[in-house]
């Protein structure tokens, strides 16, 4: 959750920036460059995936305890 708060803070700070024009390097490969908007979208989807994983683990723990 702290990481999500940090990402939301960065999104808020970038309000005045053209997210499609601002390019950043990929941590995967220096050959890949993404626009900042795509980076924020990737982070959001990645976070949603982790929340889904956490929900499934919690559900399984509740089922096992029952």
Number of C-alpha atoms within 10 A of each C-alpha: 8 7 9 12 10 11 15 14 11 12 16 10 10 13 9 8 12 12 16 11 11 11 15 14 14 13 9 8 8 9 8 10 14 14 16 20 18 14 16 16 11 12 14 14 11 12 15 12 12 11 13 12 12 12 12 12 12 12 12 12 11 10 9 8 7 6
